[in-house]
Amino acid sequence: MTTTSSTSAASSIISALGAGSGIDMSALASDLAVAQYASRLQRLENKSQSLETRISSASNLKAMLLSLSTSLGDRVRMGDLSAEPSIGNASVATGTLSNTVQPTGSYSLEVEQLAQGQMLASAAYGAATDVVGAGTMTIRYGEVAGGVFTEDTGHASVDIEITPGMTLTQTAQAISASGAGLTAYVSNTVDGPRLMIKGAEGAQNGFVIDVVEDGANPGLSSLAWQPGAGTSSLLQESKDATFQIDGLSRTSTSNTVVEAIPGVNLELTGTNVGAPTTVRFADPSSAIRGAVQDLTSAMNEIAAELNAATDPVAGELARDSGARALRQTFAGLTNRIVMPNAAEGDARTLADLGISVTRYGTFEFDPDRLAKTMERDPDGVTAMFTTGIYGVYGTFDTINRNAASTGNPGSLAGSISRYNNDLKQASEQREDLLEDQEVTRARLVTQFASTNTRISSYQSTLSFLQNQIAAWNKSDD
């Protein structure tokens, strides 16, 4: 393209000379300036195009890595790659994986009592806007059972200030906002508005209400409550959940039971006294087989793009450090230990999942190899598909993060950053050359203008002499 530009500029100069018919000095100046800078501008244009191609190729690889990592994370979090808990009596509880260990086997579950919080209702008021008086309500915590309150001295009491003029509705809002762990609201019952106060689940989260009344604004003492004393009604006592797993009795202050079964959190929702249900775990074999097949295909898409980009002859990133580092990572990926805590012989590499690398840098999936590994170590295979720092997802997430690290000059992101800087410099250099070209053109126009004036003068003199000679010749005749 440099030769073409120079030839075009030269042709324009010749045309401007007009083969003796007169010179367009302005056009000549422009053509000379263009010809002088054409080759350097073309080199910068070629460099910019090359940089843009490299940026596009590296960005495409980085995007493919992000897509693979994100897709794996979504697939793992969806749960179909793990042995999800299944409860025979769905009304009793729901289960979720805690991802601490991979659960196996089956367990019996019998829920005898759900955890519940204390519920207290005041006497009826005339309206929710009634003023309740003023003073301090003190909430003390402990177990309320059989008409007796046993205080939990380790649970600090909470004071709630009720100021003069506060209505029943405002008092409910103050209790809820106090940080006492209570929820209060006004219930418009058939008897009139009543203040409902609810405590947290668990036997030790019961409560009593002591009141120190402001003598100038009486009435708050009607909200005081102790078992057997006060005008409020105890609607429900606080209780712990009680249940059995494999016949062994357990308790929980909440219906959310963490690690009720190793690797499983349970949310208790109902009781089944005398009729235990079974907690089992779905077989993820089919889902894992499909996931490994999909993973192999995705790895091949990236490998094909990577191999083309780093081809020593035609690759845009043949000498790019980030692309070459990524290619080395992919080359050793199948034998990389992704489960460092797994014992020798257990599932811990992509090769154990049936993925192998060919001599062409592509990947193959052997379902028989995966089947043998799952038969030998089913828990280990399932454990490889978690959202932890180890395993299949953790491995590709790390590769993606490394490639996207702009602080690492040897990463794809580092290469993209470097190419963008080079592209910016090339653009600035081009702008500088164009400015220099314009300065040169202006200078030449000024110089040629003077020359044009002299030529015009010479032509005028020449014309006079020609006319004079012609007149002489005519007189001789």
C-alpha positions in Angstrom: 0.0 0.0 0.0 3.0 2.3 0.6 4.2 1.9 -3.1 0.6 2.7 -4.3 0.4 5.9 -2.2 3.8 7.1 -3.4 3.0 6.4 -7.1 -0.4 8.2 -6.8 1.3 11.2 -5.2 4.0 11.2 -8.0 1.3 11.1 -10.7 -0.5 14.0 -9.1 2.7 16.1 -9.2 3.2 15.3 -12.9 -0.4 16.2 -13.6 0.0 19.5 -11.7 3.0 20.5 -13.8 0.6 20.3 -16.7 3.5 19.3 -19.1 4.4 22.9 -19.7 0.9 24.3 -19.8 1.2 26.1 -16.4 1.7 25.0 -12.8 -1.0 24.8 -10.0 1.3 25.7 -7.2 -1.3 24.9 -4.4 -2.0 21.5 -5.7 1.7 20.9 -6.2 2.4 21.8 -2.6 -0.3 19.5 -1.3 0.9 16.6 -3.4 4.5 17.0 -2.4 3.5 17.1 1.3 1.4 14.0 0.9 4.2 12.2 -0.9 6.7 13.1 1.8 4.6 11.6 4.7 2.7 8.9 2.9 5.1 6.0 3.7 5.3 6.9 7.4 1.5 7.3 7.7 1.0 4.0 6.0 3.3 2.2 8.4 1.4 3.6 11.3 -1.9 2.5 9.7 -0.5 -1.0 9.2 0.7 -1.1 12.8 -2.7 0.1 14.1 -4.6 -2.6 12.1 -2.2 -5.2 13.5 -2.8 -4.0 17.0 -6.5 -4.0 16.6 -6.4 -7.5 15.3 -4.4 -8.7 18.3 -6.7 -6.9 20.7 -9.7 -8.5 19.1 -8.2 -12.0 19.2 -7.0 -11.7 22.9 -10.4 -10.2 23.9 -12.3 -13.0 22.3 -10.2 -15.6 24.2 -10.7 -13.7 27.4 -14.5 -13.6 26.8 -14.6 -17.3 26.0 -12.8 -18.1 29.3 -15.3 -15.9 31.2 -18.2 -17.6 29.5 -16.9 -21.0 30.4 -16.3 -20.1 34.0 -19.7 -18.4 34.4 -21.5 -21.3 32.8 -19.8 -23.8 35.1 -20.6 -21.8 38.2 -24.2 -21.5 37.2 -24.4 -25.2 36.5 -22.8 -26.1 39.8 -25.1 -23.7 41.7 -28.2 -25.1 40.0 -27.6 -28.3 42.0 -28.1 -30.9 39.3 -24.4 -31.9 39.6 -24.6 -32.7 43.3 -26.4 -35.4 45.3 -29.3 -33.1 46.3 -31.3 -34.2 49.4 -34.7 -35.6 48.7 -37.2 -36.0 51.6 -39.9 -38.6 51.4 -42.5 -36.5 53.3 -42.0 -33.1 51.7 -44.3 -31.4 54.4 -41.9 -32.2 57.1 -38.7 -30.4 55.9 -36.7 -29.2 53.0 -33.0 -29.8 52.6 -30.1 -27.9 51.0 -26.4 -28.8 50.7 -24.0 -26.9 53.0 -21.0 -27.8 50.7 -18.9 -28.8 53.7 -18.8 -32.5 52.7 -20.6 -34.5 50.0 -23.5 -36.4 51.7 -24.2 -40.0 50.9 -26.5 -42.8 52.0 -30.0 -42.3 53.6 -31.2 -41.1 57.0 -34.5 -41.3 58.9 -36.1 -38.0 60.1 -38.9 -37.6 62.7 -39.9 -34.1 63.7 -41.6 -34.1 67.1 -42.0 -30.3 67.6 -41.2 -27.2 65.6 -39.4 -24.3 67.1 -41.6 -21.4 67.9 -41.5 -17.9 69.4 -43.5 -16.4 72.2 -46.6 -14.4 71.2 -48.1 -11.9 73.6 -51.3 -9.8 73.1 -52.3 -6.8 75.1 -55.8 -5.9 76.3 -58.0 -4.2 73.8 -57.8 -0.5 73.2 -60.5 1.8 71.9 -58.4 2.8 68.8 -54.9 2.3 67.4 -54.4 6.1 67.9 -55.0 5.9 71.7 -52.1 7.2 73.8 -50.5 4.5 75.9 -48.8 6.6 78.5 -45.0 7.1 79.0 -42.1 5.5 80.7 -39.6 2.7 80.2 -40.4 -0.9 79.0 -37.7 -3.4 80.0 -37.6 -6.7 78.1 -36.0 -9.6 79.9 -35.3 -12.9 78.3 -35.6 -16.6 79.3 -37.9 -19.6 79.3 -41.6 -19.2 80.0 -43.0 -22.6 80.7 -45.8 -23.9 82.9 -46.6 -20.4 84.3 -43.0 -19.9 85.4 -40.3 -17.6 84.0 -36.7 -18.7 84.2 -34.4 -15.8 83.2 -31.5 -16.3 80.9 -28.9 -14.1 82.7 -26.5 -14.4 79.8 -29.0 -12.5 77.5 -28.9 -8.8 78.2 -32.1 -7.0 78.8 -33.3 -4.2 76.5 -34.9 -0.9 77.6 -37.5 0.8 75.3 -38.4 4.4 75.9 -42.0 5.3 75.3 -42.3 9.1 75.3 -45.4 11.1 76.2 -48.1 11.3 73.5 -47.1 8.0 71.7 -50.0 6.1 70.3 -50.5 2.3 70.3 -49.3 2.2 66.7 -46.2 4.3 67.5 -45.5 2.0 70.5 -45.5 -1.0 68.2 -43.1 0.7 65.9 -40.8 1.6 68.8 -40.7 -2.0 70.0 -39.9 -3.4 66.5 -37.2 -0.8 66.0 -35.6 -1.3 69.4 -33.2 -4.1 68.5 -34.8 -6.3 71.1 -35.4 -9.1 68.6 -39.2 -8.6 68.9 -41.8 -7.9 66.2 -44.8 -5.8 67.2 -47.9 -4.6 65.4 -51.5 -3.6 66.1 -54.1 -6.3 65.4 -57.6 -5.0 64.9 -59.6 -7.8 66.6 -63.3 -8.1 67.2 -62.7 -6.7 70.7 -60.7 -3.7 69.4 -57.1 -3.0 68.6 -54.6 -5.0 70.5 -50.8 -4.8 70.6 -49.3 -8.1 69.4 -45.6 -8.8 70.4 -43.8 -11.8 68.9 -40.4 -13.1 70.0 -37.7 -15.1 68.2 -37.8 -18.9 67.9 -36.3 -20.9 70.7 -37.1 -21.8 74.3 -34.6 -19.3 75.8 -36.1 -16.4 73.7 -39.2 -16.1 75.8 -39.6 -12.7 77.5 -41.3 -10.7 80.2 -42.0 -7.0 80.2 -41.3 -4.8 83.2 -42.5 -1.2 83.1 -41.4 1.9 85.0 -44.2 4.4 84.4 -44.0 8.1 84.1 -46.3 9.4 86.8 -47.2 12.4 84.8 -48.3 10.3 81.9 -49.8 7.1 83.3 -51.1 4.1 81.4 -48.0 2.3 80.2 -48.1 -0.2 83.2 -51.0 -1.9 81.4 -48.4 -3.3 78.9 -46.3 -4.9 81.7 -46.4 -8.7 81.7 -45.2 -11.6 83.8 -46.6 -15.2 83.8 -49.8 -14.9 85.9 -49.6 -11.1 86.1 -50.6 -8.3 83.8 -53.5 -7.7 81.5 -51.8 -9.1 78.4 -52.5 -12.6 77.2 -49.9 -15.3 76.4 -50.9 -16.8 73.1 -47.9 -19.0 72.5 -44.8 -20.1 74.5 -41.4 -20.1 73.0 -40.0 -23.6 72.3 -37.1 -25.4 70.7 -37.5 -27.7 67.8 -37.1 -31.4 68.8 -36.5 -34.1 66.2 -34.8 -37.4 65.7 -32.3 -38.4 63.0 -31.7 -42.1 62.7 -33.5 -42.5 66.1 -31.2 -40.1 68.0 -32.9 -37.1 69.7 -31.8 -33.6 68.7 -32.9 -30.1 69.6 -32.5 -26.8 67.8 -33.4 -23.2 68.9 -34.5 -22.6 65.2 -36.3 -24.5 62.6 -33.2 -23.9 60.4 -30.9 -26.7 61.4 -27.3 -26.3 60.2 -25.5 -29.5 59.4 -28.4 -31.6 60.7 -26.9 -34.3 58.5 -23.2 -34.0 57.4 -23.3 -31.7 54.4 -27.0 -30.9 54.7 -29.0 -28.1 56.3 -32.6 -28.8 57.1 -35.5 -26.3 57.3 -38.2 -28.0 59.5 -41.7 -27.2 58.3 -44.0 -29.8 60.0 -44.2 -32.7 62.4 -44.5 -36.4 61.7 -44.5 -38.0 65.2 -44.5 -41.8 65.0 -44.1 -41.8 61.2 -40.4 -41.2 60.3 -39.6 -40.1 56.8 -36.4 -40.8 54.8 -33.8 -38.4 53.6 -32.1 -39.7 50.4 -29.8 -38.2 47.8 -30.4 -38.1 44.1 -27.9 -39.8 41.8 -26.1 -37.1 39.8 -24.3 -39.6 37.5 -26.3 -38.7 34.4 -26.0 -34.9 35.0 -22.2 -35.2 35.6 -21.7 -37.2 32.4 -23.5 -34.6 30.4 -21.6 -31.8 32.2 -18.2 -33.4 31.4 -19.3 -33.8 27.7 -20.3 -30.1 27.6 -17.1 -29.1 29.3 -15.0 -31.0 26.8 -16.8 -29.3 23.9 -16.3 -25.9 25.5 -12.6 -26.6 26.1 -12.2 -27.6 22.5 -13.8 -24.3 21.3 -11.2 -22.4 23.3 -8.4 -24.7 22.3 -9.2 -24.2 18.6 -9.3 -20.4 19.0 -6.1 -20.5 21.0 -4.2 -22.8 18.6 -5.2 -20.5 15.6 -4.2 -17.4 17.5 -0.8 -18.7 18.5 0.1 -20.4 15.2 3.7 -19.5 14.6 3.1 -18.6 10.9 -0.3 -17.0 10.7 -1.4 -16.4 14.4 -2.2 -12.9 15.5 -0.9 -13.8 19.0 2.0 -16.0 17.9 4.5 -14.0 20.1 2.0 -12.9 22.7 3.1 -13.9 26.2 -0.4 -14.0 27.6 -1.7 -16.3 24.9 1.3 -18.6 25.0 1.0 -18.9 28.8 -2.7 -19.8 28.4 -1.8 -22.4 25.8 0.7 -24.0 28.2 -2.0 -24.0 30.9 -4.4 -25.8 28.6 -1.8 -28.3 27.5 -1.3 -29.5 31.1 -4.9 -29.1 32.2 -6.0 -32.8 32.1 -3.3 -33.9 34.6 -3.5 -30.9 36.9 -4.6 -31.9 40.4 -7.8 -30.0 41.0 -8.6 -31.7 44.3 -5.4 -31.5 46.3 -7.0 -33.0 49.4 -8.1 -36.1 47.6 -6.1 -39.3 48.3 -4.0 -41.1 45.7 -6.3 -43.1 43.6 -9.3 -41.0 44.3 -10.9 -38.6 41.7 -8.7 -35.5 41.6 -7.9 -34.6 37.9 -9.8 -33.9 34.8 -8.2 -37.1 33.4 -10.1 -39.0 36.1 -13.3 -37.5 34.6 -12.4 -39.0 31.3 -10.9 -35.9 29.6 -7.6 -36.3 27.7 -5.6 -34.0 25.5 -4.6 -35.1 22.0 -1.3 -34.3 20.3 -3.1 -31.6 18.3 -3.9 -29.7 21.5 -7.6 -30.6 21.5 -9.5 -32.6 24.0 -11.4 -35.9 24.0 -14.0 -37.3 26.4 -14.0 -41.0 27.4 -17.3 -41.9 29.1 -16.0 -45.3 30.1 -13.1 -43.7 32.0 -15.6 -41.5 33.8 -17.9 -44.4 34.6 -15.0 -46.4 36.1 -14.0 -43.4 38.3 -17.6 -42.9 39.5 -17.8 -46.6 40.3 -14.6 -46.4 42.3 -15.1 -43.0 44.0 -18.6 -41.6 43.4 -18.3 -39.1 46.3 -15.0 -37.8 45.0 -16.4 -37.2 41.5 -19.4 -35.4 42.9 -17.2 -33.3 45.2 -15.3 -32.1 42.1 -18.5 -30.2 41.1 -18.8 -27.6 43.9 -18.4 -23.9 44.2 -15.3 -24.1 46.4 -11.7 -23.1 45.6 -11.0 -26.6 44.5 -12.6 -28.7 41.8 -13.7 -28.2 38.2 -15.3 -24.8 38.7 -12.6 -23.5 41.0 -9.9 -24.5 38.4 -11.5 -22.7 35.5 -12.5 -19.8 37.7 -8.8 -19.4 38.6 -7.7 -19.6 35.0 -10.3 -17.0 34.0 -9.2 -14.7 36.9 -5.5 -15.0 35.9 -6.3 -14.3 32.3 -8.4 -11.2 33.3 -5.7 -9.8 35.7 -4.6 -6.4 34.3 -1.9 -6.2 36.9 -0.1 -9.2 35.3 1.7 -8.3 32.1 1.9 -12.0 31.2 -1.9 -12.4 31.1 -4.3 -11.8 28.3 -5.7 -8.7 30.0 -2.1 -7.5 30.4 -1.5 -8.0 26.7 -4.7 -6.2 25.8 -3.7 -3.3 28.0 -0.3 -3.1 26.4 -1.8 -3.3 22.9 -4.3 -0.5 23.7 -1.4 1.7 24.9 0.5 1.0 21.7 -2.6 1.7 19.7 -3.0 5.0 21.5 0.6 5.9 20.8 0.2 5.1 17.1 -2.8 7.3 16.9 -1.0 10.1 18.6 2.0 9.7 16.2 -0.4 9.7 13.3 -1.9 13.0 14.5 1.6 14.5 14.9 2.5 13.4 11.4 -0.7 14.9 9.9 0.1 18.2 11.7 3.7 18.1 10.3 2.3 17.4 6.9 0.0 20.4 7.1 2.9 22.6 8.2 5.0 21.3 5.3 2.1 22.0 2.8 1.6 25.5 4.1 5.4 26.2 3.9 5.5 24.9 0.3 2.5 26.9 -0.7 4.2 30.1 0.6 7.4 29.2 -1.2 5.6 28.3 -4.5 3.5 31.5 -4.3 6.7 33.6 -4.6 8.0 31.3 -7.4 4.6 31.6 -9.2 4.9 35.4 -9.1 8.4 35.4 -10.6 7.2 32.9 -13.3 4.3 35.2 -14.1 6.7 38.1 -14.5 9.0 36.0 -16.7 6.1 35.0 -18.8 4.9 38.6 -19.2 8.4 39.6 -20.3 8.6 36.7 -22.7 5.3 37.6 -24.2 6.5 41.2 -24.7 9.7 40.1 -26.4 7.8 37.6 -28.6 5.4 40.4 -29.7 8.3 42.8 -30.3 10.2 40.3 -32.4 7.1 39.5 -34.4 6.7 43.2 -35.0 10.3 43.5 -36.2 9.9 40.6 -38.5 6.8 42.1 -40.0 8.4 45.5 -40.6 11.3 43.7 -42.4 8.8 42.2 -44.8 
